[in-house]
Amino acid sequence: MCRNIRPLHNFEPPATPDEARDAALQYVRKISGYTKPSRANEDAFNRAVEAITAVTTRLLDELETTAPPKDREQEAEKRRARSAQRYAA
Protein backbone atom coordinates (compact mmCIF):
# COMPACT_ATOMS: atom_id res chain seq x y z
CA MET A 1 0.00 0.00 0.00
CA CYS A 2 2.78 2.46 0.80
CA ARG A 3 6.54 2.52 1.09
CA ASN A 4 8.26 2.21 4.44
CA ILE A 5 8.60 5.49 6.26
CA ARG A 6 12.29 6.34 6.47
CA PRO A 7 14.07 8.25 9.23
CA LEU A 8 14.43 11.96 8.45
CA HIS A 9 16.44 13.11 11.47
CA ASN A 10 20.14 13.93 11.47
CA PHE A 11 20.89 13.98 7.75
CA GLU A 12 23.07 16.35 5.81
CA PRO A 13 21.45 18.18 4.13
CA PRO A 14 18.44 18.26 6.47
CA ALA A 15 15.08 16.81 5.47
CA THR A 16 13.07 18.98 3.12
CA PRO A 17 9.43 19.99 3.62
CA ASP A 18 8.54 17.64 0.74
CA GLU A 19 10.15 14.71 2.56
CA ALA A 20 8.19 15.54 5.72
CA ARG A 21 4.96 15.71 3.70
CA ASP A 22 5.74 12.42 1.93
CA ALA A 23 6.29 10.72 5.30
CA ALA A 24 3.02 12.20 6.61
CA LEU A 25 1.16 11.01 3.52
CA GLN A 26 2.58 7.49 3.93
CA TYR A 27 1.55 7.47 7.58
CA VAL A 28 -2.02 8.63 6.88
CA ARG A 29 -2.35 6.11 4.05
CA LYS A 30 -1.19 3.33 6.33
CA ILE A 31 -3.45 4.07 9.29
CA SER A 32 -6.51 4.98 7.20
CA GLY A 33 -6.20 2.04 4.83
CA TYR A 34 -6.66 4.36 1.82
CA THR A 35 -4.17 5.06 -0.92
CA LYS A 36 -6.67 7.56 -2.30
CA PRO A 37 -9.64 8.45 -0.11
CA SER A 38 -13.21 8.73 -1.36
CA ARG A 39 -14.66 12.21 -1.95
CA ALA A 40 -16.50 11.94 1.36
CA ASN A 41 -13.21 11.38 3.22
CA GLU A 42 -10.87 13.49 1.10
CA ASP A 43 -11.03 16.64 3.26
CA ALA A 44 -10.38 14.74 6.50
CA PHE A 45 -7.56 12.81 4.83
CA ASN A 46 -5.89 15.99 3.53
CA ARG A 47 -6.28 17.76 6.89
CA ALA A 48 -4.61 14.82 8.60
CA VAL A 49 -1.70 14.89 6.13
CA GLU A 50 -1.19 18.63 6.68
CA ALA A 51 -1.41 18.32 10.48
CA ILE A 52 1.06 15.44 10.59
CA THR A 53 3.40 17.30 8.22
CA ALA A 54 3.40 20.28 10.61
CA VAL A 55 4.06 18.08 13.64
CA THR A 56 6.81 16.18 11.81
CA THR A 57 8.52 19.40 10.76
CA ARG A 58 8.32 20.79 14.29
CA LEU A 59 9.71 17.56 15.74
CA LEU A 60 12.65 17.51 13.31
CA ASP A 61 13.39 21.17 14.10
CA GLU A 62 13.40 20.52 17.86
CA LEU A 63 15.39 17.27 18.00
CA GLU A 64 19.00 17.54 19.11
CA THR A 65 21.86 15.11 18.76
CA THR A 66 25.59 14.95 19.29
CA ALA A 67 26.02 12.29 16.60
CA PRO A 68 27.53 13.38 13.30
CA PRO A 69 25.01 13.83 10.46
CA LYS A 70 24.39 10.80 8.27
CA ASP A 71 25.17 10.89 4.57
CA ARG A 72 22.07 10.38 2.41
CA GLU A 73 23.93 8.48 -0.31
CA GLN A 74 25.60 6.10 2.12
CA GLU A 75 22.26 5.36 3.81
CA ALA A 76 20.60 4.82 0.41
CA GLU A 77 23.37 2.42 -0.58
CA LYS A 78 22.86 0.46 2.67
CA ARG A 79 19.13 0.21 1.91
CA ARG A 80 19.83 -0.99 -1.63
CA ALA A 81 22.29 -3.62 -0.35
CA ARG A 82 19.80 -4.90 2.25
CA SER A 83 17.08 -5.03 -0.40
CA ALA A 84 19.30 -6.88 -2.87
CA GLN A 85 20.23 -9.42 -0.21
CA ARG A 86 16.61 -9.86 0.91
CA TYR A 87 15.22 -10.34 -2.61
CA ALA A 88 18.11 -12.38 -4.02
CA ALA A 89 16.88 -15.51 -2.24
C-alpha positions as CSV (number, residue, x, y, z in Angstrom):
1,M,0.0,0.0,0.0
2,C,2.8,2.5,0.8
3,R,6.5,2.5,1.1
4,N,8.3,2.2,4.4
5,I,8.6,5.5,6.3
6,R,12.3,6.3,6.5
7,P,14.1,8.2,9.2
8,L,14.4,12.0,8.5
9,H,16.4,13.1,11.5
10,N,20.1,13.9,11.5
11,F,20.9,14.0,7.7
12,E,23.1,16.3,5.8
13,P,21.4,18.2,4.1
14,P,18.4,18.3,6.5
15,A,15.1,16.8,5.5
16,T,13.1,19.0,3.1
17,P,9.4,20.0,3.6
18,D,8.5,17.6,0.7
19,E,10.2,14.7,2.6
20,A,8.2,15.5,5.7
21,R,5.0,15.7,3.7
22,D,5.7,12.4,1.9
23,A,6.3,10.7,5.3
24,A,3.0,12.2,6.6
25,L,1.2,11.0,3.5
26,Q,2.6,7.5,3.9
27,Y,1.5,7.5,7.6
28,V,-2.0,8.6,6.9
29,R,-2.3,6.1,4.0
30,K,-1.2,3.3,6.3
31,I,-3.4,4.1,9.3
32,S,-6.5,5.0,7.2
33,G,-6.2,2.0,4.8
34,Y,-6.7,4.4,1.8
35,T,-4.2,5.1,-0.9
36,K,-6.7,7.6,-2.3
37,P,-9.6,8.5,-0.1
38,S,-13.2,8.7,-1.4
39,R,-14.7,12.2,-2.0
40,A,-16.5,11.9,1.4
41,N,-13.2,11.4,3.2
42,E,-10.9,13.5,1.1
43,D,-11.0,16.6,3.3
44,A,-10.4,14.7,6.5
45,F,-7.6,12.8,4.8
46,N,-5.9,16.0,3.5
47,R,-6.3,17.8,6.9
48,A,-4.6,14.8,8.6
49,V,-1.7,14.9,6.1
50,E,-1.2,18.6,6.7
51,A,-1.4,18.3,10.5
52,I,1.1,15.4,10.6
53,T,3.4,17.3,8.2
54,A,3.4,20.3,10.6
55,V,4.1,18.1,13.6
56,T,6.8,16.2,11.8
57,T,8.5,19.4,10.8
58,R,8.3,20.8,14.3
59,L,9.7,17.6,15.7
60,L,12.6,17.5,13.3
61,D,13.4,21.2,14.1
62,E,13.4,20.5,17.9
63,L,15.4,17.3,18.0
64,E,19.0,17.5,19.1
65,T,21.9,15.1,18.8
66,T,25.6,14.9,19.3
67,A,26.0,12.3,16.6
68,P,27.5,13.4,13.3
69,P,25.0,13.8,10.5
70,K,24.4,10.8,8.3
71,D,25.2,10.9,4.6
72,R,22.1,10.4,2.4
73,E,23.9,8.5,-0.3
74,Q,25.6,6.1,2.1
75,E,22.3,5.4,3.8
76,A,20.6,4.8,0.4
77,E,23.4,2.4,-0.6
78,K,22.9,0.5,2.7
79,R,19.1,0.2,1.9
80,R,19.8,-1.0,-1.6
81,A,22.3,-3.6,-0.4
82,R,19.8,-4.9,2.2
83,S,17.1,-5.0,-0.4
84,A,19.3,-6.9,-2.9
85,Q,20.2,-9.4,-0.2
86,R,16.6,-9.9,0.9
87,Y,15.2,-10.3,-2.6
88,A,18.1,-12.4,-4.0
89,A,16.9,-15.5,-2.2
